[in-house]
């Protein structure tokens, strides 16, 4: 996958895996009945937002 599509979730959090930043439909977590399980480090959150901004602009 390209660098813009996936961000790995850092070790040491309750979440694991990757964030598919090209799946914009996942932004509406209320409709998807998703639950917050942890907050990610600011660095990870900022990188996700940066990539989403690239895809949406």
N, C-alpha and C positions, 0 to 999 in steps of 0.2 A: 504494500500500500504506500501511497505517497505521504510525504511529511504533513500535508495539509489535512489528511483524512483521519488520522488516529493519534491520540496522545495517551501514553501509558499512565495509569494511575500509580503514583509513587507508593513504594512499600512503606509500611508503618501506619497505614490508615485502615479503617474497617472495610473499605471498598477494595476491590481488586479488579484487574483487567485493564480495559482500555476505553477511552471516550471517542466514539466515532463522530468527529466534528462535522462530517458531511451529512449527517442524519438530522437535519433541522427539525423534522417532525418531533424529535425527542425533547424539544424545548418546552412543549406544553405538558409538563409532568403532571398537572392536576387532572387533565382529561385521561391520561394514561394510568391514573391511580398509582403513581410512583410515590415512594416515601423517601424522605431524606434519611440516609443512614450515617453520614458523616460529612464534615466540611473538608475540602481539599486545601492544600497550601495555596496561598495567594499566587505564587508563581505559576502553579498549574492552572488555576482559574483564569488568570490573565492570559495565558497562552491559548486556552480554549476560546476565550472571547476574541482574541486577536484573529484566530483562524476563522471563527464564525463571521467576523466582520469582513474578512477577505472574501468569503463565499457570498455574503449577502450584499456586498456593494458593487 
